[in-house]
Amino acid sequence: MSKTNPVKTTALNTPVKKTNPAKPVAIKTVSTKAPAVKPVVAKVAANAAAKKVVAEKTEPAKVVKAIKEKTPKLKMERDSFTMPKAEYAQLNVLKDRLEKLNQPAKKSELLRAGIMQLSAMTDAALKAALSKVPTIKTGRPKKK
C-alpha cells in the first residue's frame, strides 16, 4: 500500500461545486485603501528612500543598449516557367562551379543573380542579350 498525502486526499474527496454559466457569479472587491503605517515604519522607509537616492547619484551612468531595428520581412513570390533542358542543365553546371569556389548556391539564387545582371545592363546591351535567347512555346509539355 502506498501512503497518500492527507491534503491531497481531502482535496480529492471534496465535491466540486458546479457553476451555472447563466447565473452571474458574485465578484469580491478588494479595498484600495492603504493600510495605516506606524511612525517607526515611516522613518525606516524614509531612511531607505534617502539611501536609495544617494546610491543612484553615485552609481555610474548605465549604458543603454541600442535597439536593433527589425528589417521588414520580404514577401516571396512563387512562379513556374518553361525552360529548355540544355539551359536548365546550365544551372547545375553553374552550381558545381560555385561549389568548387566554396560559394554554394541554389537555383533560385542563380536566377536572381542573373536578373540583377540583366537589370544593371544598358538598354542596348539588354536588347542584344535578349535577341540571343530563342523564343519557346510556353506552358507544360505534353505527356508522352
C-alpha positions as CSV (number, residue, x, y, z in Angstrom):
1,M,0.0,0.0,0.0
2,S,1.2,3.4,-0.8
3,K,0.9,6.4,1.5
4,T,-1.2,9.3,0.3
5,N,-0.8,12.9,1.3
6,P,-3.7,13.8,3.6
7,V,-4.1,17.2,1.9
8,K,-4.5,15.6,-1.5
9,T,-6.9,13.0,-0.1
10,T,-9.2,15.6,1.4
11,A,-9.0,17.7,-1.8
12,L,-9.9,14.7,-3.9
13,N,-12.8,13.7,-1.7
14,T,-14.4,17.2,-1.5
15,P,-17.2,17.6,-4.1
16,V,-16.6,20.2,-6.8
17,K,-19.2,23.0,-6.9
18,K,-20.5,23.4,-10.4
19,T,-21.5,26.9,-11.6
20,N,-24.3,27.7,-13.9
21,P,-22.9,29.9,-16.7
22,A,-26.3,31.7,-17.0
23,K,-26.1,32.8,-13.3
24,P,-23.9,35.8,-12.6
25,V,-21.2,35.0,-10.1
26,A,-20.5,37.4,-7.3
27,I,-17.1,39.1,-7.5
28,K,-15.3,40.1,-4.4
29,T,-14.0,43.6,-4.4
30,V,-10.6,44.4,-2.9
31,S,-10.2,47.5,-0.8
32,T,-8.0,50.2,-2.3
33,K,-7.3,51.9,0.9
34,A,-3.7,51.8,2.0
35,P,-3.1,50.3,5.5
36,A,-2.1,52.7,8.2
37,V,1.7,53.0,8.6
38,K,3.2,53.3,12.0
39,P,5.6,56.3,12.5
40,V,8.5,54.0,13.2
41,V,8.0,52.2,9.9
42,A,7.6,55.5,8.1
43,K,11.0,56.7,9.4
44,V,12.7,53.4,8.3
45,A,11.1,53.8,4.9
46,A,12.2,57.4,4.6
47,N,15.8,56.5,5.5
48,A,15.8,53.7,2.9
49,A,14.5,56.1,0.3
50,A,17.2,58.6,1.1
51,K,19.9,56.0,0.9
52,K,18.5,54.9,-2.5
53,V,18.6,58.4,-3.8
54,V,22.2,58.8,-2.7
55,A,23.1,55.5,-4.2
56,E,21.5,56.4,-7.5
57,K,23.5,59.6,-7.7
58,T,26.8,57.9,-7.0
59,E,26.3,55.0,-9.5
60,P,27.9,55.4,-12.9
61,A,25.5,56.0,-15.8
62,K,24.4,52.7,-17.3
63,V,25.0,52.2,-21.0
64,V,21.7,51.9,-22.9
65,K,21.8,49.1,-25.4
66,A,20.9,50.1,-28.9
67,I,17.6,48.7,-30.1
68,K,18.0,46.6,-33.2
69,E,15.7,47.7,-36.0
70,K,13.8,44.9,-37.4
71,T,14.1,44.6,-41.1
72,P,10.7,44.1,-42.8
73,K,10.1,40.5,-43.8
74,L,10.4,40.1,-47.6
75,K,7.3,38.9,-49.4
76,M,8.1,35.9,-51.6
77,E,6.5,35.2,-55.0
78,R,6.3,31.7,-56.3
79,D,6.1,31.1,-60.1
80,S,6.7,28.5,-62.7
81,F,8.3,28.7,-66.1
82,T,9.3,26.7,-69.0
83,M,13.0,26.3,-70.0
84,P,14.8,24.0,-72.5
85,K,16.7,21.1,-70.9
86,A,20.1,22.3,-72.1
87,E,19.6,25.7,-70.4
88,Y,18.2,24.1,-67.3
89,A,21.3,21.8,-67.2
90,Q,23.5,25.0,-67.2
91,L,22.1,25.8,-63.7
92,N,23.7,22.6,-62.4
93,V,26.9,23.4,-64.2
94,L,27.0,26.8,-62.5
95,K,26.1,25.3,-59.1
96,D,29.1,22.9,-59.4
97,R,31.4,25.7,-60.4
98,L,30.3,27.7,-57.4
99,E,30.8,24.7,-55.0
100,K,34.4,24.5,-56.3
101,L,34.8,28.1,-55.4
102,N,33.5,27.5,-51.9
103,Q,30.4,29.5,-52.7
104,P,27.5,27.0,-52.9
105,A,24.3,28.5,-54.4
106,K,20.7,27.4,-55.0
107,K,18.9,27.5,-58.4
108,S,16.8,30.4,-57.2
109,E,19.9,32.4,-56.2
110,L,21.5,31.8,-59.6
111,L,18.3,33.1,-61.3
112,R,18.2,36.1,-59.0
113,A,21.8,36.9,-59.8
114,G,21.0,36.7,-63.5
115,I,18.1,39.1,-63.1
116,M,20.4,41.5,-61.2
117,Q,22.9,41.4,-64.0
118,L,20.2,42.0,-66.7
119,S,18.8,44.9,-64.8
120,A,22.2,46.5,-64.5
121,M,22.7,46.4,-68.3
122,T,22.1,49.4,-70.6
123,D,19.1,49.2,-72.8
124,A,21.2,48.3,-75.9
125,A,23.1,45.6,-74.0
126,L,19.8,44.2,-72.6
127,K,18.2,44.1,-76.1
128,A,21.3,42.4,-77.6
129,A,21.3,39.7,-74.8
130,L,17.6,39.0,-75.3
131,S,18.0,38.7,-79.0
132,K,20.3,35.7,-78.4
133,V,17.6,33.9,-76.4
134,P,15.3,31.9,-78.7
135,T,11.6,32.2,-78.1
136,I,10.0,29.0,-76.9
137,K,6.4,27.8,-76.6
138,T,5.2,28.4,-73.0
139,G,3.2,26.0,-70.9
140,R,3.6,22.5,-69.7
141,P,5.0,19.9,-72.1
142,K,2.6,17.2,-73.3
143,K,2.8,13.8,-71.6
144,K,4.1,11.1,-73.8
